[in-house]
Amino acid sequence: MGEMADMVIEGGMCGHCGVIYRKDHGYPVLCKRCWDKATPEERKGYQKAIHKEG
Ligand SMILES: [Zn+2]
C-alpha cells in the first residue's frame, strides 16, 4: 500500500474519487457527491466528509 491508501485511511482524500481535503478527517471518508451516489454497501467503513475540499 502506498501514500494514496494512507491518505484515504487518514481521511485526507475521498475514498472513491480521490478529491483532496485541506485537513485530514482522521478516518476514511467519502466526499458529498460520492456519498450521495454510494450504496449502503459502498459506504461501509466510510463516513461522510465534513472538511473543505481543496
Ligand atoms: Zn468523492
mmCIF file of the protein (N, C-alpha, C, O) and its ligand, coordinates in Angstrom:
data_MODEL
# 
_entry.id   MODEL 
# 
loop_
_entity.id 
_entity.type 
_entity.pdbx_number_of_molecules 
1 polymer     1 
2 non-polymer 1 
# 
_entity_poly.entity_id                      1 
_entity_poly.type                           'polypeptide(L)' 
_entity_poly.nstd_linkage                   no 
_entity_poly.nstd_monomer                   no 
_entity_poly.pdbx_seq_one_letter_code       MGEMADMVIEGGMCGHCGVIYRKDHGYPVLCKRCWDKATPEERKGYQKAIHKEG 
_entity_poly.pdbx_seq_one_letter_code_can   MGEMADMVIEGGMCGHCGVIYRKDHGYPVLCKRCWDKATPEERKGYQKAIHKEG 
_entity_poly.pdbx_strand_id                 A 
# 
loop_
_entity_poly_seq.entity_id 
_entity_poly_seq.num 
_entity_poly_seq.mon_id 
_entity_poly_seq.hetero 
1 1  MET n 
1 2  GLY n 
1 3  GLU n 
1 4  MET n 
1 5  ALA n 
1 6  ASP n 
1 7  MET n 
1 8  VAL n 
1 9  ILE n 
1 10 GLU n 
1 11 GLY n 
1 12 GLY n 
1 13 MET n 
1 14 CYS n 
1 15 GLY n 
1 16 HIS n 
1 17 CYS n 
1 18 GLY n 
1 19 VAL n 
1 20 ILE n 
1 21 TYR n 
1 22 ARG n 
1 23 LYS n 
1 24 ASP n 
1 25 HIS n 
1 26 GLY n 
1 27 TYR n 
1 28 PRO n 
1 29 VAL n 
1 30 LEU n 
1 31 CYS n 
1 32 LYS n 
1 33 ARG n 
1 34 CYS n 
1 35 TRP n 
1 36 ASP n 
1 37 LYS n 
1 38 ALA n 
1 39 THR n 
1 40 PRO n 
1 41 GLU n 
1 42 GLU n 
1 43 ARG n 
1 44 LYS n 
1 45 GLY n 
1 46 TYR n 
1 47 GLN n 
1 48 LYS n 
1 49 ALA n 
1 50 ILE n 
1 51 HIS n 
1 52 LYS n 
1 53 GLU n 
1 54 GLY n 
# 
loop_
_struct_asym.id 
_struct_asym.entity_id 
A 1 
B 2 
# 
loop_
_chem_comp.id 
_chem_comp.type 
_chem_comp.mon_nstd_flag 
ALA 'L-peptide linking' y 
ARG 'L-peptide linking' y 
ASP 'L-peptide linking' y 
CYS 'L-peptide linking' y 
GLN 'L-peptide linking' y 
GLU 'L-peptide linking' y 
GLY 'peptide linking'   y 
HIS 'L-peptide linking' y 
ILE 'L-peptide linking' y 
LEU 'L-peptide linking' y 
LYS 'L-peptide linking' y 
MET 'L-peptide linking' y 
PRO 'L-peptide linking' y 
THR 'L-peptide linking' y 
TRP 'L-peptide linking' y 
TYR 'L-peptide linking' y 
VAL 'L-peptide linking' y 
ZN  non-polymer         . 
# 
_pdbx_entity_nonpoly.entity_id   2 
_pdbx_entity_nonpoly.name        ? 
_pdbx_entity_nonpoly.comp_id     ZN 
# 
_pdbx_nonpoly_scheme.asym_id         B 
_pdbx_nonpoly_scheme.entity_id       2 
_pdbx_nonpoly_scheme.mon_id          ZN 
_pdbx_nonpoly_scheme.ndb_seq_num     1 
_pdbx_nonpoly_scheme.pdb_seq_num     101 
_pdbx_nonpoly_scheme.auth_seq_num    101 
_pdbx_nonpoly_scheme.pdb_mon_id      ZN 
_pdbx_nonpoly_scheme.auth_mon_id     ZN 
_pdbx_nonpoly_scheme.pdb_strand_id   A 
_pdbx_nonpoly_scheme.pdb_ins_code    . 
# 
loop_
_atom_site.group_PDB 
_atom_site.id 
_atom_site.type_symbol 
_atom_site.label_atom_id 
_atom_site.label_alt_id 
_atom_site.label_comp_id 
_atom_site.label_asym_id 
_atom_site.label_entity_id 
_atom_site.label_seq_id 
_atom_site.pdbx_PDB_ins_code 
_atom_site.Cartn_x 
_atom_site.Cartn_y 
_atom_site.Cartn_z 
_atom_site.occupancy 
_atom_site.B_iso_or_equiv 
_atom_site.pdbx_formal_charge 
_atom_site.auth_seq_id 
_atom_site.auth_comp_id 
_atom_site.auth_asym_id 
_atom_site.auth_atom_id 
_atom_site.pdbx_PDB_model_num 
ATOM   1   N  N  . MET A 1 1  ? 0.835   -1.204 0.000  1.00 0.00 ? 1   MET A N  1 
ATOM   2   C  CA . MET A 1 1  ? 0.000   0.000  0.000  1.00 0.00 ? 1   MET A CA 1 
ATOM   3   C  C  . MET A 1 1  ? 0.871   1.256  0.000  1.00 0.00 ? 1   MET A C  1 
ATOM   4   O  O  . MET A 1 1  ? 1.878   1.323  0.705  1.00 0.00 ? 1   MET A O  1 
ATOM   5   N  N  . GLY A 1 2  ? 0.483   2.225  -0.779 1.00 0.00 ? 2   GLY A N  1 
ATOM   6   C  CA . GLY A 1 2  ? 1.291   3.436  -0.900 1.00 0.00 ? 2   GLY A CA 1 
ATOM   7   C  C  . GLY A 1 2  ? 0.666   4.629  -0.218 1.00 0.00 ? 2   GLY A C  1 
ATOM   8   O  O  . GLY A 1 2  ? -0.205  4.492  0.641  1.00 0.00 ? 2   GLY A O  1 
ATOM   9   N  N  . GLU A 1 3  ? 1.123   5.796  -0.612 1.00 0.00 ? 3   GLU A N  1 
ATOM   10  C  CA . GLU A 1 3  ? 0.660   7.031  0.012  1.00 0.00 ? 3   GLU A CA 1 
ATOM   11  C  C  . GLU A 1 3  ? -0.820  7.294  -0.215 1.00 0.00 ? 3   GLU A C  1 
ATOM   12  O  O  . GLU A 1 3  ? -1.508  7.827  0.656  1.00 0.00 ? 3   GLU A O  1 
ATOM   13  N  N  . MET A 1 4  ? -1.306  6.916  -1.396 1.00 0.00 ? 4   MET A N  1 
ATOM   14  C  CA . MET A 1 4  ? -2.718  7.134  -1.711 1.00 0.00 ? 4   MET A CA 1 
ATOM   15  C  C  . MET A 1 4  ? -3.597  6.432  -0.690 1.00 0.00 ? 4   MET A C  1 
ATOM   16  O  O  . MET A 1 4  ? -4.551  7.015  -0.173 1.00 0.00 ? 4   MET A O  1 
ATOM   17  N  N  . ALA A 1 5  ? -3.269  5.161  -0.398 1.00 0.00 ? 5   ALA A N  1 
ATOM   18  C  CA . ALA A 1 5  ? -4.055  4.377  0.558  1.00 0.00 ? 5   ALA A CA 1 
ATOM   19  C  C  . ALA A 1 5  ? -3.976  5.008  1.940  1.00 0.00 ? 5   ALA A C  1 
ATOM   20  O  O  . ALA A 1 5  ? -4.975  5.052  2.657  1.00 0.00 ? 5   ALA A O  1 
ATOM   21  N  N  . ASP A 1 6  ? -2.801  5.496  2.320  1.00 0.00 ? 6   ASP A N  1 
ATOM   22  C  CA . ASP A 1 6  ? -2.643  6.154  3.614  1.00 0.00 ? 6   ASP A CA 1 
ATOM   23  C  C  . ASP A 1 6  ? -3.539  7.381  3.702  1.00 0.00 ? 6   ASP A C  1 
ATOM   24  O  O  . ASP A 1 6  ? -4.159  7.629  4.736  1.00 0.00 ? 6   ASP A O  1 
ATOM   25  N  N  . MET A 1 7  ? -3.605  8.134  2.636  1.00 0.00 ? 7   MET A N  1 
ATOM   26  C  CA . MET A 1 7  ? -4.420  9.354  2.636  1.00 0.00 ? 7   MET A CA 1 
ATOM   27  C  C  . MET A 1 7  ? -5.897  9.020  2.787  1.00 0.00 ? 7   MET A C  1 
ATOM   28  O  O  . MET A 1 7  ? -6.640  9.737  3.459  1.00 0.00 ? 7   MET A O  1 
ATOM   29  N  N  . VAL A 1 8  ? -6.318  7.924  2.156  1.00 0.00 ? 8   VAL A N  1 
ATOM   30  C  CA . VAL A 1 8  ? -7.718  7.502  2.293  1.00 0.00 ? 8   VAL A CA 1 
ATOM   31  C  C  . VAL A 1 8  ? -7.991  7.087  3.731  1.00 0.00 ? 8   VAL A C  1 
ATOM   32  O  O  . VAL A 1 8  ? -9.005  7.476  4.311  1.00 0.00 ? 8   VAL A O  1 
ATOM   33  N  N  . ILE A 1 9  ? -7.094  6.300  4.307  1.00 0.00 ? 9   ILE A N  1 
ATOM   34  C  CA . ILE A 1 9  ? -7.270  5.808  5.679  1.00 0.00 ? 9   ILE A CA 1 
ATOM   35  C  C  . ILE A 1 9  ? -7.327  6.980  6.655  1.00 0.00 ? 9   ILE A C  1 
ATOM   36  O  O  . ILE A 1 9  ? -8.092  6.950  7.619  1.00 0.00 ? 9   ILE A O  1 
ATOM   37  N  N  . GLU A 1 10 ? -6.517  8.015  6.405  1.00 0.00 ? 10  GLU A N  1 
ATOM   38  C  CA . GLU A 1 10 ? -6.479  9.167  7.309  1.00 0.00 ? 10  GLU A CA 1 
ATOM   39  C  C  . GLU A 1 10 ? -7.534  10.219 6.968  1.00 0.00 ? 10  GLU A C  1 
ATOM   40  O  O  . GLU A 1 10 ? -7.645  11.243 7.641  1.00 0.00 ? 10  GLU A O  1 
ATOM   41  N  N  . GLY A 1 11 ? -8.297  9.955  5.926  1.00 0.00 ? 11  GLY A N  1 
ATOM   42  C  CA . GLY A 1 11 ? -9.363  10.890 5.576  1.00 0.00 ? 11  GLY A CA 1 
ATOM   43  C  C  . GLY A 1 11 ? -8.863  12.158 4.921  1.00 0.00 ? 11  GLY A C  1 
ATOM   44  O  O  . GLY A 1 11 ? -9.529  13.192 4.969  1.00 0.00 ? 11  GLY A O  1 
ATOM   45  N  N  . GLY A 1 12 ? -7.696  12.085 4.312  1.00 0.00 ? 12  GLY A N  1 
ATOM   46  C  CA . GLY A 1 12 ? -7.160  13.249 3.604  1.00 0.00 ? 12  GLY A CA 1 
ATOM   47  C  C  . GLY A 1 12 ? -7.708  13.369 2.197  1.00 0.00 ? 12  GLY A C  1 
ATOM   48  O  O  . GLY A 1 12 ? -7.547  14.403 1.548  1.00 0.00 ? 12  GLY A O  1 
ATOM   49  N  N  . MET A 1 13 ? -8.361  12.306 1.719  1.00 0.00 ? 13  MET A N  1 
ATOM   50  C  CA . MET A 1 13 ? -8.970  12.337 0.393  1.00 0.00 ? 13  MET A CA 1 
ATOM   51  C  C  . MET A 1 13 ? -10.167 11.396 0.350  1.00 0.00 ? 13  MET A C  1 
ATOM   52  O  O  . MET A 1 13 ? -10.281 10.466 1.149  1.00 0.00 ? 13  MET A O  1 
ATOM   53  N  N  . CYS A 1 14 ? -11.062 11.664 -0.607 1.00 0.00 ? 14  CYS A N  1 
ATOM   54  C  CA . CYS A 1 14 ? -12.235 10.808 -0.788 1.00 0.00 ? 14  CYS A CA 1 
ATOM   55  C  C  . CYS A 1 14 ? -11.793 9.405  -1.192 1.00 0.00 ? 14  CYS A C  1 
ATOM   56  O  O  . CYS A 1 14 ? -10.926 9.247  -2.051 1.00 0.00 ? 14  CYS A O  1 
ATOM   57  N  N  . GLY A 1 15 ? -12.386 8.394  -0.576 1.00 0.00 ? 15  GLY A N  1 
ATOM   58  C  CA . GLY A 1 15 ? -12.011 7.017  -0.854 1.00 0.00 ? 15  GLY A CA 1 
ATOM   59  C  C  . GLY A 1 15 ? -12.444 6.515  -2.215 1.00 0.00 ? 15  GLY A C  1 
ATOM   60  O  O  . GLY A 1 15 ? -11.972 5.471  -2.665 1.00 0.00 ? 15  GLY A O  1 
ATOM   61  N  N  . HIS A 1 16 ? -13.334 7.237  -2.879 1.00 0.00 ? 16  HIS A N  1 
ATOM   62  C  CA . HIS A 1 16 ? -13.798 6.807  -4.196 1.00 0.00 ? 16  HIS A CA 1 
ATOM   63  C  C  . HIS A 1 16 ? -13.197 7.627  -5.326 1.00 0.00 ? 16  HIS A C  1 
ATOM   64  O  O  . HIS A 1 16 ? -12.581 7.063  -6.231 1.00 0.00 ? 16  HIS A O  1 
ATOM   65  N  N  . CYS A 1 17 ? -13.360 8.934  -5.296 1.00 0.00 ? 17  CYS A N  1 
ATOM   66  C  CA . CYS A 1 17 ? -12.899 9.750  -6.431 1.00 0.00 ? 17  CYS A CA 1 
ATOM   67  C  C  . CYS A 1 17 ? -11.534 10.387 -6.182 1.00 0.00 ? 17  CYS A C  1 
ATOM   68  O  O  . CYS A 1 17 ? -10.895 10.858 -7.122 1.00 0.00 ? 17  CYS A O  1 
ATOM   69  N  N  . GLY A 1 18 ? -11.076 10.408 -4.917 1.00 0.00 ? 18  GLY A N  1 
ATOM   70  C  CA . GLY A 1 18 ? -9.733  10.902 -4.639 1.00 0.00 ? 18  GLY A CA 1 
ATOM   71  C  C  . GLY A 1 18 ? -9.618  12.403 -4.482 1.00 0.00 ? 18  GLY A C  1 
ATOM   72  O  O  . GLY A 1 18 ? -8.508  12.934 -4.487 1.00 0.00 ? 18  GLY A O  1 
ATOM   73  N  N  . VAL A 1 19 ? -10.741 13.108 -4.340 1.00 0.00 ? 19  VAL A N  1 
ATOM   74  C  CA . VAL A 1 19 ? -10.661 14.546 -4.109 1.00 0.00 ? 19  VAL A CA 1 
ATOM   75  C  C  . VAL A 1 19 ? -9.927  14.797 -2.784 1.00 0.00 ? 19  VAL A C  1 
ATOM   76  O  O  . VAL A 1 19 ? -10.116 14.066 -1.812 1.00 0.00 ? 19  VAL A O  1 
ATOM   77  N  N  . ILE A 1 20 ? -9.095  15.832 -2.763 1.00 0.00 ? 20  ILE A N  1 
ATOM   78  C  CA . ILE A 1 20 ? -8.220  16.098 -1.615 1.00 0.00 ? 20  ILE A CA 1 
ATOM   79  C  C  . ILE A 1 20 ? -8.886  17.079 -0.649 1.00 0.00 ? 20  ILE A C  1 
ATOM   80  O  O  . ILE A 1 20 ? -9.588  17.998 -1.072 1.00 0.00 ? 20  ILE A O  1 
ATOM   81  N  N  . TYR A 1 21 ? -8.659  16.876 0.660  1.00 0.00 ? 21  TYR A N  1 
ATOM   82  C  CA . TYR A 1 21 ? -9.165  17.789 1.686  1.00 0.00 ? 21  TYR A CA 1 
ATOM   83  C  C  . TYR A 1 21 ? -8.047  18.627 2.287  1.00 0.00 ? 21  TYR A C  1 
ATOM   84  O  O  . TYR A 1 21 ? -6.885  18.221 2.312  1.00 0.00 ? 21  TYR A O  1 
ATOM   85  N  N  . ARG A 1 22 ? -8.421  19.794 2.767  1.00 0.00 ? 22  ARG A N  1 
ATOM   86  C  CA . ARG A 1 22 ? -7.432  20.691 3.374  1.00 0.00 ? 22  ARG A CA 1 
ATOM   87  C  C  . ARG A 1 22 ? -6.950  20.146 4.699  1.00 0.00 ? 22  ARG A C  1 
ATOM   88  O  O  . ARG A 1 22 ? -5.805  20.369 5.092  1.00 0.00 ? 22  ARG A O  1 
ATOM   89  N  N  . LYS A 1 23 ? -7.833  19.423 5.398  1.00 0.00 ? 23  LYS A N  1 
ATOM   90  C  CA . LYS A 1 23 ? -7.472  18.802 6.678  1.00 0.00 ? 23  LYS A CA 1 
ATOM   91  C  C  . LYS A 1 23 ? -7.819  17.317 6.630  1.00 0.00 ? 23  LYS A C  1 
ATOM   92  O  O  . LYS A 1 23 ? -8.802  16.924 6.002  1.00 0.00 ? 23  LYS A O  1 
ATOM   93  N  N  . ASP A 1 24 ? -7.018  16.504 7.288  1.00 0.00 ? 24  ASP A N  1 
ATOM   94  C  CA . ASP A 1 24 ? -7.362  15.093 7.433  1.00 0.00 ? 24  ASP A CA 1 
ATOM   95  C  C  . ASP A 1 24 ? -8.550  14.957 8.390  1.00 0.00 ? 24  ASP A C  1 
ATOM   96  O  O  . ASP A 1 24 ? -8.655  15.686 9.376  1.00 0.00 ? 24  ASP A O  1 
ATOM   97  N  N  . HIS A 1 25 ? -9.430  14.023 8.084  1.00 0.00 ? 25  HIS A N  1 
ATOM   98  C  CA . HIS A 1 25 ? -10.552 13.757 8.973  1.00 0.00 ? 25  HIS A CA 1 
ATOM   99  C  C  . HIS A 1 25 ? -10.129 12.879 10.158 1.00 0.00 ? 25  HIS A C  1 
ATOM   100 O  O  . HIS A 1 25 ? -10.690 12.963 11.250 1.00 0.00 ? 25  HIS A O  1 
ATOM   101 N  N  . GLY A 1 26 ? -9.131  12.042 9.906  1.00 0.00 ? 26  GLY A N  1 
ATOM   102 C  CA . GLY A 1 26 ? -8.704  11.102 10.944 1.00 0.00 ? 26  GLY A CA 1 
ATOM   103 C  C  . GLY A 1 26 ? -9.396  9.753  10.801 1.00 0.00 ? 26  GLY A C  1 
ATOM   104 O  O  . GLY A 1 26 ? -9.155  8.840  11.591 1.00 0.00 ? 26  GLY A O  1 
ATOM   105 N  N  . TYR A 1 27 ? -10.251 9.628  9.798  1.00 0.00 ? 27  TYR A N  1 
ATOM   106 C  CA . TYR A 1 27 ? -10.951 8.373  9.492  1.00 0.00 ? 27  TYR A CA 1 
ATOM   107 C  C  . TYR A 1 27 ? -11.292 8.405  8.002  1.00 0.00 ? 27  TYR A C  1 
ATOM   108 O  O  . TYR A 1 27 ? -11.331 9.483  7.409  1.00 0.00 ? 27  TYR A O  1 
ATOM   109 N  N  . PRO A 1 28 ? -11.539 7.251  7.386  1.00 0.00 ? 28  PRO A N  1 
ATOM   110 C  CA . PRO A 1 28 ? -11.831 7.234  5.937  1.00 0.00 ? 28  PRO A CA 1 
ATOM   111 C  C  . PRO A 1 28 ? -13.148 7.939  5.621  1.00 0.00 ? 28  PRO A C  1 
ATOM   112 O  O  . PRO A 1 28 ? -14.141 7.757  6.325  1.00 0.00 ? 28  PRO A O  1 
ATOM   113 N  N  . VAL A 1 29 ? -13.151 8.736  4.569  1.00 0.00 ? 29  VAL A N  1 
ATOM   114 C  CA . VAL A 1 29 ? -14.354 9.489  4.195  1.00 0.00 ? 29  VAL A CA 1 
ATOM   115 C  C  . VAL A 1 29 ? -14.649 9.355  2.705  1.00 0.00 ? 29  VAL A C  1 
ATOM   116 O  O  . VAL A 1 29 ? -13.783 9.025  1.895  1.00 0.00 ? 29  VAL A O  1 
ATOM   117 N  N  . LEU A 1 30 ? -15.902 9.625  2.385  1.00 0.00 ? 30  LEU A N  1 
ATOM   118 C  CA . LEU A 1 30 ? -16.325 9.836  1.002  1.00 0.00 ? 30  LEU A CA 1 
ATOM   119 C  C  . LEU A 1 30 ? -16.791 11.276 0.883  1.00 0.00 ? 30  LEU A C  1 
ATOM   120 O  O  . LEU A 1 30 ? -17.402 11.814 1.807  1.00 0.00 ? 30  LEU A O  1 
ATOM   121 N  N  . CYS A 1 31 ? -16.502 11.906 -0.260 1.00 0.00 ? 31  CYS A N  1 
ATOM   122 C  CA . CYS A 1 31 ? -16.982 13.272 -0.467 1.00 0.00 ? 31  CYS A CA 1 
ATOM   123 C  C  . CYS A 1 31 ? -18.509 13.243 -0.613 1.00 0.00 ? 31  CYS A C  1 
ATOM   124 O  O  . CYS A 1 31 ? -19.111 12.188 -0.813 1.00 0.00 ? 31  CYS A O  1 
ATOM   125 N  N  . LYS A 1 32 ? -19.106 14.411 -0.511 1.00 0.00 ? 32  LYS A N  1 
ATOM   126 C  CA . LYS A 1 32 ? -20.565 14.527 -0.561 1.00 0.00 ? 32  LYS A CA 1 
ATOM   127 C  C  . LYS A 1 32 ? -21.147 13.870 -1.813 1.00 0.00 ? 32  LYS A C  1 
ATOM   128 O  O  . LYS A 1 32 ? -22.144 13.152 -1.739 1.00 0.00 ? 32  LYS A O  1 
ATOM   129 N  N  . ARG A 1 33 ? -20.522 14.118 -2.954 1.00 0.00 ? 33  ARG A N  1 
ATOM   130 C  CA . ARG A 1 33 ? -21.025 13.584 -4.226 1.00 0.00 ? 33  ARG A CA 1 
ATOM   131 C  C  . ARG A 1 33 ? -20.977 12.062 -4.236 1.00 0.00 ? 33  ARG A C  1 
ATOM   132 O  O  . ARG A 1 33 ? -21.950 11.400 -4.595 1.00 0.00 ? 33  ARG A O  1 
ATOM   133 N  N  . CYS A 1 34 ? -19.830 11.519 -3.838 1.00 0.00 ? 34  CYS A N  1 
ATOM   134 C  CA . CYS A 1 34 ? -19.694 10.060 -3.817 1.00 0.00 ? 34  CYS A CA 1 
ATOM   135 C  C  . CYS A 1 34 ? -20.622 9.443  -2.774 1.00 0.00 ? 34  CYS A C  1 
ATOM   136 O  O  . CYS A 1 34 ? -21.214 8.389  -3.008 1.00 0.00 ? 34  CYS A O  1 
ATOM   137 N  N  . TRP A 1 35 ? -20.746 10.097 -1.635 1.00 0.00 ? 35  TRP A N  1 
ATOM   138 C  CA . TRP A 1 35 ? -21.616 9.592  -0.568 1.00 0.00 ? 35  TRP A CA 1 
ATOM   139 C  C  . TRP A 1 35 ? -23.049 9.481  -1.067 1.00 0.00 ? 35  TRP A C  1 
ATOM   140 O  O  . TRP A 1 35 ? -23.724 8.478  -0.830 1.00 0.00 ? 35  TRP A O  1 
ATOM   141 N  N  . ASP A 1 36 ? -23.507 10.516 -1.756 1.00 0.00 ? 36  ASP A N  1 
ATOM   142 C  CA . ASP A 1 36 ? -24.887 10.515 -2.251 1.00 0.00 ? 36  ASP A CA 1 
ATOM   143 C  C  . ASP A 1 36 ? -25.119 9.432  -3.295 1.00 0.00 ? 36  ASP A C  1 
ATOM   144 O  O  . ASP A 1 36 ? -26.225 8.904  -3.404 1.00 0.00 ? 36  ASP A O  1 
ATOM   145 N  N  . LYS A 1 37 ? -24.096 9.099  -4.055 1.00 0.00 ? 37  LYS A N  1 
ATOM   146 C  CA . LYS A 1 37 ? -24.212 8.086  -5.108 1.00 0.00 ? 37  LYS A CA 1 
ATOM   147 C  C  . LYS A 1 37 ? -23.996 6.673  -4.582 1.00 0.00 ? 37  LYS A C  1 
ATOM   148 O  O  . LYS A 1 37 ? -24.454 5.700  -5.181 1.00 0.00 ? 37  LYS A O  1 
ATOM   149 N  N  . ALA A 1 38 ? -23.290 6.569  -3.451 1.00 0.00 ? 38  ALA A N  1 
ATOM   150 C  CA . ALA A 1 38 ? -22.859 5.253  -2.977 1.00 0.00 ? 38  ALA A CA 1 
ATOM   151 C  C  . ALA A 1 38 ? -24.019 4.439  -2.406 1.00 0.00 ? 38  ALA A C  1 
ATOM   152 O  O  . ALA A 1 38 ? -24.958 4.989  -1.831 1.00 0.00 ? 38  ALA A O  1 
ATOM   153 N  N  . THR A 1 39 ? -23.938 3.139  -2.574 1.00 0.00 ? 39  THR A N  1 
ATOM   154 C  CA . THR A 1 39 ? -24.887 2.223  -1.945 1.00 0.00 ? 39  THR A CA 1 
ATOM   155 C  C  . THR A 1 39 ? -24.465 2.017  -0.490 1.00 0.00 ? 39  THR A C  1 
ATOM   156 O  O  . THR A 1 39 ? -23.319 2.291  -0.133 1.00 0.00 ? 39  THR A O  1 
ATOM   157 N  N  . PRO A 1 40 ? -25.378 1.538  0.348  1.00 0.00 ? 40  PRO A N  1 
ATOM   158 C  CA . PRO A 1 40 ? -25.001 1.252  1.754  1.00 0.00 ? 40  PRO A CA 1 
ATOM   159 C  C  . PRO A 1 40 ? -23.777 0.351  1.828  1.00 0.00 ? 40  PRO A C  1 
ATOM   160 O  O  . PRO A 1 40 ? -22.948 0.496  2.726  1.00 0.00 ? 40  PRO A O  1 
ATOM   161 N  N  . GLU A 1 41 ? -23.666 -0.571 0.895  1.00 0.00 ? 41  GLU A N  1 
ATOM   162 C  CA . GLU A 1 41 ? -22.523 -1.481 0.856  1.00 0.00 ? 41  GLU A CA 1 
ATOM   163 C  C  . GLU A 1 41 ? -21.231 -0.693 0.612  1.00 0.00 ? 41  GLU A C  1 
ATOM   164 O  O  . GLU A 1 41 ? -20.212 -0.947 1.254  1.00 0.00 ? 41  GLU A O  1 
ATOM   165 N  N  . GLU A 1 42 ? -21.281 0.262  -0.319 1.00 0.00 ? 42  GLU A N  1 
ATOM   166 C  CA . GLU A 1 42 ? -20.094 1.067  -0.649 1.00 0.00 ? 42  GLU A CA 1 
ATOM   167 C  C  . GLU A 1 42 ? -19.731 2.041  0.469  1.00 0.00 ? 42  GLU A C  1 
ATOM   168 O  O  . GLU A 1 42 ? -18.580 2.466  0.578  1.00 0.00 ? 42  GLU A O  1 
ATOM   169 N  N  . ARG A 1 43 ? -20.711 2.392  1.294  1.00 0.00 ? 43  ARG A N  1 
ATOM   170 C  CA . ARG A 1 43 ? -20.456 3.335  2.398  1.00 0.00 ? 43  ARG A CA 1 
ATOM   171 C  C  . ARG A 1 43 ? -19.788 2.665  3.584  1.00 0.00 ? 43  ARG A C  1 
ATOM   172 O  O  . ARG A 1 43 ? -19.290 3.338  4.486  1.00 0.00 ? 43  ARG A O  1 
ATOM   173 N  N  . LYS A 1 44 ? -19.776 1.346  3.584  1.00 0.00 ? 44  LYS A N  1 
ATOM   174 C  CA . LYS A 1 44 ? -19.202 0.605  4.712  1.00 0.00 ? 44  LYS A CA 1 
ATOM   175 C  C  . LYS A 1 44 ? -17.760 1.013  4.940  1.00 0.00 ? 44  LYS A C  1 
ATOM   176 O  O  . LYS A 1 44 ? -16.951 1.023  4.012  1.00 0.00 ? 44  LYS A O  1 
ATOM   177 N  N  . GLY A 1 45 ? -17.441 1.350  6.188  1.00 0.00 ? 45  GLY A N  1 
ATOM   178 C  CA . GLY A 1 45 ? -16.076 1.718  6.530  1.00 0.00 ? 45  GLY A CA 1 
ATOM   179 C  C  . GLY A 1 45 ? -15.761 3.181  6.289  1.00 0.00 ? 45  GLY A C  1 
ATOM   180 O  O  . GLY A 1 45 ? -14.654 3.635  6.578  1.00 0.00 ? 45  GLY A O  1 
ATOM   181 N  N  . TYR A 1 46 ? -16.740 3.932  5.753  1.00 0.00 ? 46  TYR A N  1 
ATOM   182 C  CA . TYR A 1 46 ? -16.523 5.357  5.482  1.00 0.00 ? 46  TYR A CA 1 
ATOM   183 C  C  . TYR A 1 46 ? -17.521 6.211  6.253  1.00 0.00 ? 46  TYR A C  1 
ATOM   184 O  O  . TYR A 1 46 ? -18.592 5.752  6.649  1.00 0.00 ? 46  TYR A O  1 
ATOM   185 N  N  . GLN A 1 47 ? -17.132 7.478  6.453  1.00 0.00 ? 47  GLN A N  1 
ATOM   186 C  CA . GLN A 1 47 ? -18.045 8.495  6.966  1.00 0.00 ? 47  GLN A CA 1 
ATOM   187 C  C  . GLN A 1 47 ? -18.203 9.536  5.871  1.00 0.00 ? 47  GLN A C  1 
ATOM   188 O  O  . GLN A 1 47 ? -17.417 9.583  4.925  1.00 0.00 ? 47  GLN A O  1 
ATOM   189 N  N  . LYS A 1 48 ? -19.226 10.368 6.009  1.00 0.00 ? 48  LYS A N  1 
ATOM   190 C  CA . LYS A 1 48 ? -19.402 11.468 5.074  1.00 0.00 ? 48  LYS A CA 1 
ATOM   191 C  C  . LYS A 1 48 ? -18.420 12.574 5.430  1.00 0.00 ? 48  LYS A C  1 
ATOM   192 O  O  . LYS A 1 48 ? -18.284 12.939 6.598  1.00 0.00 ? 48  LYS A O  1 
ATOM   193 N  N  . ALA A 1 49 ? -17.738 13.105 4.427  1.00 0.00 ? 49  ALA A N  1 
ATOM   194 C  CA . ALA A 1 49 ? -16.720 14.134 4.672  1.00 0.00 ? 49  ALA A CA 1 
ATOM   195 C  C  . ALA A 1 49 ? -17.348 15.426 5.178  1.00 0.00 ? 49  ALA A C  1 
ATOM   196 O  O  . ALA A 1 49 ? -18.441 15.807 4.759  1.00 0.00 ? 49  ALA A O  1 
ATOM   197 N  N  . ILE A 1 50 ? -16.637 16.097 6.092  1.00 0.00 ? 50  ILE A N  1 
ATOM   198 C  CA . ILE A 1 50 ? -17.133 17.367 6.636  1.00 0.00 ? 50  ILE A CA 1 
ATOM   199 C  C  . ILE A 1 50 ? -16.169 18.522 6.381  1.00 0.00 ? 50  ILE A C  1 
ATOM   200 O  O  . ILE A 1 50 ? -16.571 19.683 6.464  1.00 0.00 ? 50  ILE A O  1 
ATOM   201 N  N  . HIS A 1 51 ? -14.899 18.227 6.070  1.00 0.00 ? 51  HIS A N  1 
ATOM   202 C  CA . HIS A 1 51 ? -13.929 19.293 5.845  1.00 0.00 ? 51  HIS A CA 1 
ATOM   203 C  C  . HIS A 1 51 ? -14.011 19.812 4.415  1.00 0.00 ? 51  HIS A C  1 
ATOM   204 O  O  . HIS A 1 51 ? -14.578 19.169 3.531  1.00 0.00 ? 51  HIS A O  1 
ATOM   205 N  N  . LYS A 1 52 ? -13.431 20.992 4.210  1.00 0.00 ? 52  LYS A N  1 
ATOM   206 C  CA . LYS A 1 52 ? -13.436 21.608 2.883  1.00 0.00 ? 52  LYS A CA 1 
ATOM   207 C  C  . LYS A 1 52 ? -12.496 20.916 1.943  1.00 0.00 ? 52  LYS A C  1 
ATOM   208 O  O  . LYS A 1 52 ? -11.419 20.467 2.337  1.00 0.00 ? 52  LYS A O  1 
ATOM   209 N  N  . GLU A 1 53 ? -12.904 20.828 0.685  1.00 0.00 ? 53  GLU A N  1 
ATOM   210 C  CA . GLU A 1 53 ? -12.040 20.261 -0.348 1.00 0.00 ? 53  GLU A CA 1 
ATOM   211 C  C  . GLU A 1 53 ? -11.052 21.325 -0.814 1.00 0.00 ? 53  GLU A C  1 
ATOM   212 O  O  . GLU A 1 53 ? -11.281 22.523 -0.649 1.00 0.00 ? 53  GLU A O  1 
ATOM   213 N  N  . GLY A 1 54 ? -9.967  20.870 -1.389 1.00 0.00 ? 54  GLY A N  1 
ATOM   214 C  CA . GLY A 1 54 ? -9.011  21.814 -1.938 1.00 0.00 ? 54  GLY A CA 1 
ATOM   215 C  C  . GLY A 1 54 ? -7.646  21.495 -1.424 1.00 0.00 ? 54  GLY A C  1 
ATOM   216 O  O  . GLY A 1 54 ? -6.682  22.177 -1.769 1.00 0.00 ? 54  GLY A O  1 
HETATM 217 ZN ZN . ZN  B 2 .  ? -15.585 11.511 -3.988 1.00 0.00 2 101 ZN  A ZN 1 
# 
